Amino acid sequence: MKKIRKVAALVGVLALFGCEDITDLEVINQNDPDRARAITSPEDVEALIAGSYYRFFNGWEKSVPGMALSTTADEGSMSWGNWASRELSSEPRLPWTNKTTASYQGFTYTPWRDSYRAASLVYDGLLAINDSVNPVAIGDGGVDTPRALTFAKFVQGVAHGHQALMFDKGFIIDETVNFEDSLPFFSYQEIMDTALKYLDMAIDMCTNNSFVLPPTWIQGSQFTNIELRGLARWYKGRYLHAVARNSTDRDAADWGMINTLYDQGMTDLGRDFIIYGSGSWWQRVKAHGQEPDWMRADYKTLCSYEVGGTGCANWLQTAVADRYEFQFQSPDARIMGATPTSDGTDYNWGGPSDFYASRGTYHFSEYFYYRYYWFWPGYLGDMPMITVDEINLRKAEAVYRLNGVNQTVVDLINSTRVGRGQMTPLTTNDAAADVWYALMHEKRVEMHHLASSMAYFDKRGYPLAQTGPNIHAGLVVGSPCHFPIPSRELELMELPSYTFGGVGSECTQIGGSAAAFANARIPFSKIYAFDGLETIGEKLALLRDEDVELDPGVRQLTRY
């Protein structure tokens, strides 16, 4: 994959000085504590903040973690090595290979880097707006400054929130950090608590200000202040729902707060959150994840409606090494039509898999996901990221945990089970276990490749799966419950490498030293300087080139 990147900053410097002797020029450190002086243009300050969500999106949706974590969650299935998919889905599960020389370091490095890239862009913008000597006002008379400040807090929330979902530890970066500071490590829970604080600040600012986001800030999505408040509430609810590393943590979640956030978000926004795919805005799980020669739908998703009996249960109870693809009959119209080889609304029959049998026939499936078919051919069109149906099903789980089976729970499940799946409606007379499994099935199908890695973050909050017909509920034993700081970063910080994963070490650190991280303090300048881009000018140059950051060879990637 090639990335087109201009070197505007370097060209600008050469043009400025021409052929003059520059040996005696005073060099200004762009990264000194008073570095806000480097950007005084309101347009540049707004550009830094406006481009921050894309940097977050680039690391999580356009980049690599979604494909591999889909296979880890047994949502999609593939045995190609690309993006670490084979490594993270093979059974028995093995520890994640956290070595700089490993082939798939981008799986952790890219989302790590781009979470902090997004936070860094916000940091630059807020420093300029809040500068005590020469604060930058955006818009005529500063009319657009509240919008920029609100969006900055929103992005701080999602950048740190996603970082806390995936990694065991990391840093907290906001405008209160001094460039000369040395930063400590924080646990994922501490980072998540801070992310939720940022989202709360964004929610309050949305309440107290009136504005409309330009559709370029989140591609193709225009939000009023109230609608952005609803989106922030949905993100906050998702984070509270998904941060759990095991079923004990998930059981202890604040389900009352989660339920309230979903309701408030529905009132404020009340529609699907959709990003329009075009140019550099595209989503890998809706691209490669829908191509049958790349990825198939895992039977643990397709069969999640069946508690026991025939077909799927027999496959799940077969030894992993002996599993093979098969045809079955589903009552769910989203999965298939009247026959096992007829297409459903969301899944298609694709015939035999073309994966290598030597890598395990348990990866095989005759079915593939195709709900967002309009996006697949050209990677253009609507990319739903959070849907009303998803929120309804998450709310159904919250109400179930709070009150057990009641009319609200079955109505929320039936909204998709009957409406889209054309399955028999649930009633309050159904056994609690049957209602629970129906809910799990709806979540698996409706959230399939909706947003990167969501199936993984959701499934790790249920009991680890051994074997048998209920295996779809949680992750397979040995799947990492989260991931370490990328080895590339650890080397720069001169810290020991460590990892997670493998049977018995799902959440237990392998290697490294807890004391090394407890006592470590890393210079902010080392974290801030991502990919060698140390100046605001270089960051602006990168942002201005996003519209040509195309991937024309994305469909021609080699499978291996």
C-alpha positions as CSV (number, residue, x, y, z in Angstrom):
1,M,0.0,0.0,0.0
2,K,1.4,3.3,-1.0
3,K,0.8,6.6,0.7
4,I,1.2,9.9,-1.2
5,R,2.7,12.5,1.1
6,K,4.0,15.9,0.1
7,V,6.9,17.5,1.8
8,A,5.4,20.9,1.9
9,A,7.2,21.9,5.1
10,L,10.6,21.2,3.7
11,V,9.9,22.9,0.4
12,G,8.6,25.9,2.2
13,V,11.8,26.3,4.2
14,L,14.0,26.0,1.1
15,A,11.9,28.5,-0.8
16,L,12.0,31.0,2.1
17,F,15.8,31.1,2.4
18,G,16.6,30.5,-1.3
19,C,20.4,30.6,-1.9
20,E,21.2,32.9,1.1
21,D,23.8,31.8,3.6
22,I,21.8,30.4,6.5
23,T,24.7,29.3,8.7
24,D,24.3,32.2,11.1
25,L,20.5,32.2,11.3
26,E,19.0,31.7,14.8
27,V,17.1,28.4,14.8
28,I,13.8,28.6,16.6
29,N,12.8,25.5,18.5
30,Q,9.2,24.9,17.4
31,N,8.6,22.6,20.3
32,D,9.5,24.9,23.2
33,P,7.0,25.5,26.0
34,D,5.8,28.7,24.3
35,R,5.4,26.8,21.0
36,A,1.8,28.1,20.6
37,R,3.4,31.1,18.9
38,A,4.1,28.8,15.9
39,I,0.5,29.0,14.8
40,T,-1.3,32.3,15.0
41,S,-3.5,31.8,11.9
42,P,-7.1,30.9,13.0
43,E,-7.4,28.8,9.9
44,D,-4.4,26.7,10.8
45,V,-5.6,26.3,14.4
46,E,-9.0,25.2,13.2
47,A,-7.5,22.8,10.7
48,L,-5.5,21.0,13.4
49,I,-8.7,20.4,15.4
50,A,-10.9,19.7,12.4
51,G,-8.4,17.0,11.2
52,S,-8.1,15.3,14.5
53,Y,-11.1,12.9,14.1
54,Y,-9.7,11.7,10.8
55,R,-6.4,10.8,12.4
56,F,-8.4,8.7,14.9
57,F,-10.5,7.2,12.2
58,N,-7.3,6.4,10.1
59,G,-5.8,4.3,12.9
60,W,-8.9,2.4,13.9
61,E,-11.3,2.1,10.9
62,K,-9.2,2.5,7.8
63,S,-6.2,0.7,9.2
64,V,-5.5,-2.9,10.3
65,P,-6.9,-3.8,13.8
66,G,-10.5,-4.4,12.6
67,M,-9.8,-7.4,10.3
68,A,-7.6,-9.3,12.8
69,L,-9.9,-8.6,15.8
70,S,-12.9,-9.7,13.8
71,T,-11.2,-13.1,13.5
72,T,-10.2,-13.1,17.1
73,A,-13.8,-12.6,18.0
74,D,-15.0,-15.3,15.6
75,E,-17.0,-12.7,13.8
76,G,-15.3,-13.1,10.4
77,S,-13.0,-16.0,9.5
78,M,-9.8,-16.1,7.4
79,S,-6.5,-17.9,7.6
80,W,-4.5,-15.5,5.5
81,G,-1.7,-14.0,7.4
82,N,-2.6,-10.4,6.5
83,W,-3.0,-7.9,9.3
84,A,-2.2,-10.7,11.9
85,S,-5.6,-12.3,11.2
86,R,-4.2,-15.9,11.1
87,E,-2.0,-15.3,14.1
88,L,-4.8,-14.0,16.3
89,S,-7.5,-16.6,15.2
90,S,-5.5,-19.8,15.1
91,E,-6.4,-22.4,17.7
92,P,-5.1,-23.1,20.3
93,R,-4.6,-19.4,20.8
94,L,-1.0,-18.2,21.3
95,P,0.6,-15.1,22.9
96,W,0.6,-12.0,20.7
97,T,4.1,-11.6,19.1
98,N,5.2,-8.3,20.4
99,K,8.6,-7.9,18.6
100,T,9.8,-5.1,16.4
101,T,11.0,-7.7,13.8
102,A,7.6,-9.4,13.7
103,S,5.6,-9.1,10.4
104,Y,2.4,-7.6,11.8
105,Q,3.6,-4.9,14.2
106,G,1.3,-2.5,12.4
107,F,-1.7,-4.3,14.1
108,T,-0.9,-2.6,17.4
109,Y,1.4,0.2,16.3
110,T,-1.0,2.0,13.9
111,P,-3.9,2.4,16.3
112,W,-1.5,3.3,19.1
113,R,0.2,6.0,17.0
114,D,-2.9,7.5,15.5
115,S,-4.7,7.7,18.9
116,Y,-1.9,9.9,20.0
117,R,-1.7,11.7,16.7
118,A,-5.3,12.8,17.2
119,A,-4.6,13.8,20.7
120,S,-1.5,15.7,19.6
121,L,-3.4,17.7,16.9
122,V,-5.9,18.7,19.6
123,Y,-3.1,19.6,21.9
124,D,-1.6,22.0,19.4
125,G,-4.9,23.6,18.6
126,L,-6.0,24.1,22.3
127,L,-2.6,25.5,23.2
128,A,-3.0,28.2,20.6
129,I,-6.6,29.0,21.6
130,N,-5.8,29.1,25.3
131,D,-2.5,31.0,24.9
132,S,-2.3,33.5,27.7
133,V,-0.4,36.1,25.7
134,N,-1.9,35.9,22.2
135,P,-5.0,33.6,22.2
136,V,-6.3,32.7,18.7
137,A,-9.9,33.4,18.1
138,I,-11.6,31.3,15.4
139,G,-14.2,32.9,13.1
140,D,-15.4,36.5,13.0
141,G,-15.0,37.8,16.6
142,G,-14.3,34.3,17.8
143,V,-17.8,33.1,17.0
144,D,-16.5,29.6,16.0
145,T,-14.1,29.1,18.9
146,P,-16.7,27.2,21.1
147,R,-17.3,24.8,18.2
148,A,-13.6,24.1,18.0
149,L,-13.2,23.7,21.7
150,T,-16.1,21.3,21.9
151,F,-14.9,19.1,19.0
152,A,-11.4,19.1,20.6
153,K,-12.8,17.6,23.8
154,F,-14.9,15.1,21.8
155,V,-11.9,13.9,20.0
156,Q,-9.8,13.7,23.2
157,G,-12.5,11.5,24.5
158,V,-12.7,9.0,21.6
159,A,-8.9,9.0,21.1
160,H,-8.2,8.1,24.7
161,G,-11.3,5.9,24.9
162,H,-10.3,3.6,22.1
163,Q,-6.7,3.5,23.4
164,A,-8.1,2.3,26.7
165,L,-10.2,-0.4,25.0
166,M,-7.3,-2.0,23.2
167,F,-4.1,-1.5,25.3
168,D,-3.3,-2.4,28.9
169,K,-1.6,0.9,29.6
170,G,-0.5,4.2,28.0
171,F,-0.4,8.0,28.4
172,I,-2.8,10.8,28.9
173,I,-2.2,13.8,26.7
174,D,-4.1,17.0,26.8
175,E,-3.5,20.7,26.9
176,T,-2.5,20.7,30.6
177,V,0.7,18.8,29.7
178,N,3.9,20.9,29.5
179,F,6.2,20.0,26.7
180,E,9.1,19.7,29.1
181,D,7.1,17.2,31.3
182,S,8.0,13.6,31.7
183,L,4.8,11.5,31.6
184,P,3.9,8.5,33.7
185,F,2.1,5.4,32.5
186,F,-1.6,5.0,33.4
187,S,-3.6,1.8,33.5
188,Y,-6.3,1.3,30.9
189,Q,-9.0,2.0,33.5
190,E,-7.4,5.3,34.4
191,I,-7.2,6.3,30.8
192,M,-10.8,5.3,30.2
193,D,-11.9,7.4,33.2
194,T,-10.1,10.4,31.7
195,A,-11.7,9.7,28.3
196,L,-15.1,9.7,29.9
197,K,-14.2,13.0,31.6
198,Y,-13.4,14.6,28.2
199,L,-16.7,13.3,26.8
200,D,-18.6,14.8,29.7
201,M,-16.9,18.1,29.0
202,A,-17.9,17.9,25.4
203,I,-21.4,17.1,26.4
204,D,-21.6,20.1,28.7
205,M,-20.1,22.4,26.0
206,C,-22.6,21.1,23.4
207,T,-25.4,22.0,25.9
208,N,-24.1,25.5,26.4
209,N,-23.3,26.4,22.8
210,S,-25.0,26.5,19.5
211,F,-23.2,25.4,16.3
212,V,-23.1,23.1,13.3
213,L,-20.1,21.0,12.5
214,P,-18.8,21.3,8.9
215,P,-19.4,18.0,7.1
216,T,-15.6,17.7,6.4
217,W,-14.7,17.3,10.0
218,I,-16.4,13.9,10.1
219,Q,-16.7,13.0,6.4
220,G,-20.3,13.6,5.1
221,S,-21.8,13.9,8.6
222,Q,-23.1,17.3,9.6
223,F,-24.0,17.6,13.3
224,T,-25.7,20.3,15.3
225,N,-24.4,20.9,18.8
226,I,-27.3,18.7,20.2
227,E,-26.6,15.9,17.7
228,L,-22.9,15.9,18.6
229,R,-24.0,15.7,22.3
230,G,-26.0,12.6,21.4
231,L,-23.0,11.1,19.6
232,A,-20.8,11.8,22.6
233,R,-23.3,10.1,24.8
234,W,-23.4,7.0,22.6
235,Y,-19.6,6.8,22.6
236,K,-19.6,7.1,26.3
237,G,-22.2,4.3,26.7
238,R,-20.2,2.1,24.3
239,Y,-17.1,2.7,26.4
240,L,-18.7,1.9,29.7
241,H,-20.2,-1.2,28.0
242,A,-17.0,-2.4,26.3
243,V,-14.1,-1.6,28.6
244,A,-14.6,-4.8,30.7
245,R,-11.8,-7.3,30.2
246,N,-13.8,-10.2,31.6
247,S,-17.3,-11.3,32.6
248,T,-16.8,-10.2,36.2
249,D,-16.0,-6.6,35.1
250,R,-18.9,-6.6,32.6
251,D,-21.3,-7.8,35.3
252,A,-20.2,-4.9,37.5
253,A,-20.7,-2.2,34.9
254,D,-22.9,0.7,35.8
255,W,-25.9,-0.5,33.7
256,G,-28.2,2.2,35.0
257,M,-25.8,4.9,33.6
258,I,-25.3,2.9,30.4
259,N,-29.1,2.7,29.9
260,T,-29.5,6.4,30.5
261,L,-26.7,7.4,28.1
262,Y,-28.3,5.3,25.3
263,D,-31.7,6.9,25.9
264,Q,-30.2,10.4,26.0
265,G,-28.3,9.8,22.9
266,M,-31.4,8.5,21.1
267,T,-33.2,11.7,22.1
268,D,-30.4,14.0,21.0
269,L,-29.3,12.2,17.8
270,G,-31.9,9.5,17.1
271,R,-30.4,8.4,13.8
272,D,-27.6,6.2,12.5
273,F,-24.1,7.7,12.7
274,I,-22.9,7.4,9.2
275,I,-19.6,8.5,7.6
276,Y,-19.5,8.8,3.9
277,G,-16.8,6.7,2.2
278,S,-14.8,8.7,-0.3
279,G,-11.2,9.5,-1.0
280,S,-9.1,8.7,2.1
281,W,-12.2,8.0,4.2
282,W,-12.9,4.2,3.8
283,Q,-13.3,1.4,6.2
284,R,-11.3,-1.8,5.9
285,V,-13.9,-4.2,7.5
286,K,-16.5,-3.0,4.9
287,A,-14.0,-3.4,2.1
288,H,-11.9,-6.6,2.6
289,G,-14.3,-7.9,5.2
290,Q,-17.0,-8.2,2.5
291,E,-14.9,-9.8,-0.2
292,P,-15.4,-13.6,0.0
293,D,-11.9,-14.4,-1.2
294,W,-10.5,-12.5,1.7
295,M,-12.9,-13.2,4.6
296,R,-15.9,-15.5,5.4
297,A,-18.5,-15.3,8.1
298,D,-17.6,-17.4,11.1
299,Y,-20.1,-20.2,11.9
300,K,-19.9,-19.0,15.6
301,T,-21.7,-15.9,14.4
302,L,-24.0,-17.5,11.8
303,C,-25.1,-20.2,14.3
304,S,-25.5,-18.1,17.4
305,Y,-29.3,-18.5,17.3
306,E,-29.1,-22.2,17.9
307,V,-28.8,-23.4,21.5
308,G,-28.7,-27.1,20.7
309,G,-29.9,-30.0,18.5
310,T,-28.5,-30.3,15.0
311,G,-26.3,-28.6,12.4
312,C,-24.5,-25.8,14.2
313,A,-24.4,-27.5,17.6
314,N,-22.8,-30.6,16.0
315,W,-20.1,-28.4,14.4
316,L,-19.4,-26.6,17.6
317,Q,-19.1,-29.9,19.5
318,T,-16.7,-31.3,17.0
319,A,-13.0,-31.2,17.9
320,V,-11.5,-27.9,16.4
321,A,-9.0,-29.7,14.1
322,D,-11.8,-31.7,12.6
323,R,-14.2,-28.9,11.8
324,Y,-15.1,-28.3,8.2
325,E,-17.4,-25.9,6.4
326,F,-21.0,-27.1,5.9
327,Q,-24.4,-25.9,4.8
328,F,-27.2,-25.5,7.3
329,Q,-30.7,-24.0,7.4
330,S,-31.2,-20.8,9.3
331,P,-34.6,-19.3,10.2
332,D,-33.0,-15.8,10.0
333,A,-33.7,-14.1,6.7
334,R,-30.6,-12.0,7.1
335,I,-28.5,-15.1,6.9
336,M,-30.2,-17.0,4.1
337,G,-33.4,-17.5,2.1
338,A,-35.5,-20.6,1.6
339,T,-32.5,-22.9,1.0
340,P,-29.0,-23.1,2.5
341,T,-27.5,-21.8,-0.8
342,S,-29.9,-18.9,-1.2
343,D,-28.8,-15.4,-0.2
344,G,-30.0,-13.6,2.9
345,T,-30.2,-9.9,3.2
346,D,-26.9,-9.6,5.1
347,Y,-25.0,-12.8,4.2
348,N,-24.5,-14.6,0.9
349,W,-23.6,-18.2,0.1
350,G,-20.1,-18.2,-1.4
351,G,-19.4,-21.9,-2.0
352,P,-16.2,-23.6,-0.7
353,S,-13.5,-21.5,0.9
354,D,-10.2,-20.9,-0.9
355,F,-8.2,-20.9,2.3
356,Y,-5.3,-23.3,2.8
357,A,-6.5,-26.5,4.5
358,S,-3.0,-26.9,6.1
359,R,-3.8,-23.8,8.2
360,G,-6.9,-25.4,9.7
361,T,-10.2,-26.2,8.1
362,Y,-11.9,-24.8,11.1
363,H,-11.4,-21.4,9.4
364,F,-13.6,-22.5,6.5
365,S,-17.1,-21.2,5.9
366,E,-19.4,-21.3,2.9
367,Y,-20.9,-18.0,3.8
368,F,-19.7,-14.4,3.7
369,Y,-20.9,-11.0,5.0
370,Y,-22.4,-8.7,2.4
371,R,-24.8,-6.3,4.0
372,Y,-23.0,-3.1,2.8
373,Y,-22.7,-4.4,-0.7
374,W,-22.9,-0.9,-2.2
375,F,-19.6,0.0,-0.5
376,W,-17.6,-3.1,-1.6
377,P,-17.1,-2.4,-5.4
378,G,-15.5,1.1,-5.1
379,Y,-15.2,1.8,-1.4
380,L,-17.7,4.7,-1.8
381,G,-20.9,5.4,-0.1
382,D,-22.4,5.2,3.4
383,M,-20.4,3.6,6.2
384,P,-22.7,3.2,9.2
385,M,-20.5,3.4,12.4
386,I,-23.2,3.4,15.1
387,T,-26.8,2.5,14.3
388,V,-30.1,2.9,16.1
389,D,-30.5,-0.9,16.0
390,E,-27.1,-1.4,17.7
391,I,-28.1,1.1,20.5
392,N,-31.4,-0.6,21.0
393,L,-29.7,-4.0,21.4
394,R,-27.2,-2.6,23.8
395,K,-30.0,-1.0,25.7
396,A,-31.8,-4.4,25.8
397,E,-28.8,-5.9,27.5
398,A,-28.8,-3.0,30.1
399,V,-32.5,-3.4,30.8
400,Y,-32.1,-7.2,31.0
401,R,-29.3,-6.9,33.5
402,L,-31.3,-4.4,35.6
403,N,-34.7,-5.9,35.5
404,G,-34.6,-9.4,33.9
405,V,-36.9,-10.3,31.0
406,N,-39.7,-7.7,30.6
407,Q,-41.7,-6.2,27.7
408,T,-39.0,-3.6,27.0
409,V,-36.3,-6.2,26.6
410,V,-38.3,-8.4,24.2
411,D,-39.6,-5.4,22.2
412,L,-36.1,-4.1,21.7
413,I,-34.8,-7.6,20.5
414,N,-37.9,-8.1,18.3
415,S,-37.3,-4.8,16.6
416,T,-34.5,-6.5,14.5
417,R,-35.3,-10.2,15.2
418,V,-38.7,-9.9,13.6
419,G,-38.3,-6.7,11.6
420,R,-35.2,-7.7,9.7
421,G,-34.7,-11.4,10.6
422,Q,-38.3,-12.4,10.1
423,M,-38.0,-14.8,13.0
424,T,-40.6,-15.8,15.6
425,P,-41.1,-12.9,18.1
426,L,-40.0,-13.4,21.7
427,T,-42.5,-12.9,24.5
428,T,-42.1,-12.3,28.2
429,N,-43.1,-16.0,28.7
430,D,-39.9,-17.2,27.1
431,A,-37.2,-18.6,29.3
432,A,-34.6,-16.1,30.4
433,A,-31.8,-18.2,28.8
434,D,-33.6,-18.2,25.5
435,V,-34.1,-14.5,25.5
436,W,-30.4,-14.0,26.4
437,Y,-29.2,-16.2,23.5
438,A,-31.6,-14.4,21.2
439,L,-30.1,-11.1,22.3
440,M,-26.5,-12.5,21.7
441,H,-27.5,-13.5,18.2
442,E,-29.0,-10.1,17.4
443,K,-25.9,-8.4,18.6
444,R,-23.6,-10.6,16.6
445,V,-25.6,-10.1,13.4
446,E,-26.5,-6.4,13.7
447,M,-23.0,-5.4,14.8
448,H,-21.2,-7.4,12.3
449,H,-18.4,-5.2,10.8
450,L,-20.3,-2.1,12.0
451,A,-17.3,-0.5,13.5
452,S,-13.7,-1.8,13.8
453,S,-13.0,-4.3,16.6
454,M,-16.4,-3.9,18.3
455,A,-17.2,-7.6,18.2
456,Y,-13.9,-8.3,20.1
457,F,-14.5,-5.6,22.7
458,D,-18.0,-6.9,23.2
459,K,-17.3,-10.7,23.4
460,R,-14.4,-10.4,25.9
461,G,-16.9,-9.3,28.5
462,Y,-18.6,-12.7,28.5
463,P,-17.2,-15.9,29.9
464,L,-14.3,-17.5,27.9
465,A,-15.5,-20.2,25.6
466,Q,-14.2,-23.8,25.8
467,T,-16.4,-25.9,23.5
468,G,-20.0,-26.8,22.9
469,P,-23.0,-25.0,21.5
470,N,-22.7,-21.9,23.6
471,I,-19.2,-21.1,22.4
472,H,-20.3,-18.0,20.6
473,A,-20.9,-16.0,23.8
474,G,-17.3,-15.2,24.7
475,L,-13.8,-15.2,23.2
476,V,-12.0,-18.5,22.7
477,V,-9.8,-19.4,25.7
478,G,-6.3,-18.0,25.2
479,S,-7.4,-14.9,23.3
480,P,-5.6,-11.8,24.7
481,C,-8.0,-9.6,26.7
482,H,-6.0,-6.6,25.6
483,F,-2.7,-5.8,24.0
484,P,0.7,-4.4,25.1
485,I,2.4,-1.2,24.1
486,P,3.9,-1.9,20.7
487,S,7.5,-3.1,20.8
488,R,8.6,-0.3,18.5
489,E,7.5,2.2,21.1
490,L,9.0,0.2,23.9
491,E,12.4,0.2,22.2
492,L,12.3,4.0,21.9
493,M,11.5,4.3,25.5
494,E,14.2,1.8,26.5
495,L,11.7,-0.4,28.2
496,P,11.3,-4.2,28.2
497,S,9.0,-6.0,25.8
498,Y,6.0,-7.9,27.1
499,T,2.8,-9.4,25.8
500,F,-0.5,-11.1,26.5
501,G,-2.4,-14.2,25.3
502,G,-2.2,-17.9,25.3
503,V,-4.2,-20.3,27.5
504,G,-4.0,-19.0,31.1
505,S,-2.4,-15.7,30.1
506,E,-5.3,-14.0,28.5
507,C,-4.9,-11.0,30.9
508,T,-1.6,-11.9,32.6
509,Q,1.5,-10.1,31.4
510,I,4.1,-12.2,29.9
511,G,7.7,-10.8,30.2
512,G,8.7,-7.3,31.1
513,S,8.6,-6.0,34.6
514,A,5.8,-4.2,36.4
515,A,8.3,-2.2,38.3
516,A,10.0,-1.0,35.1
517,F,6.7,0.7,34.1
518,A,5.7,1.8,37.5
519,N,8.8,3.9,37.9
520,A,9.2,5.0,34.2
521,R,8.5,8.5,33.1
522,I,8.8,9.2,29.4
523,P,9.6,12.7,28.0
524,F,6.5,14.2,26.4
525,S,8.7,15.3,23.5
526,K,9.4,11.7,22.6
527,I,5.7,10.8,22.5
528,Y,4.7,14.0,20.8
529,A,7.1,13.6,17.9
530,F,5.2,10.9,16.0
531,D,6.7,9.5,12.8
532,G,9.4,12.2,12.9
533,L,6.8,15.0,12.6
534,E,7.9,17.3,15.3
535,T,6.7,20.7,14.1
536,I,3.2,22.1,13.6
537,G,4.1,23.0,10.1
538,E,4.8,19.4,9.3
539,K,1.5,18.3,10.8
540,L,-0.4,20.9,8.8
541,A,1.3,19.7,5.7
542,L,0.2,16.2,6.4
543,L,-3.4,17.3,7.1
544,R,-3.5,19.2,3.9
545,D,-2.5,16.1,2.0
546,E,-5.2,13.9,3.4
547,D,-7.3,14.5,0.3
548,V,-4.7,12.7,-1.8
549,E,-3.9,10.0,0.7
550,L,-5.5,7.4,-1.6
551,D,-4.8,3.7,-1.7
552,P,-5.3,2.8,-5.4
553,G,-3.8,-0.7,-4.9
554,V,-5.9,-1.7,-1.9
555,R,-7.8,-4.3,-3.8
556,Q,-4.6,-5.8,-5.2
557,L,-3.0,-6.6,-1.9
558,T,-1.4,-10.0,-1.9
559,R,-3.0,-12.7,0.3
560,Y,-0.5,-14.8,2.1
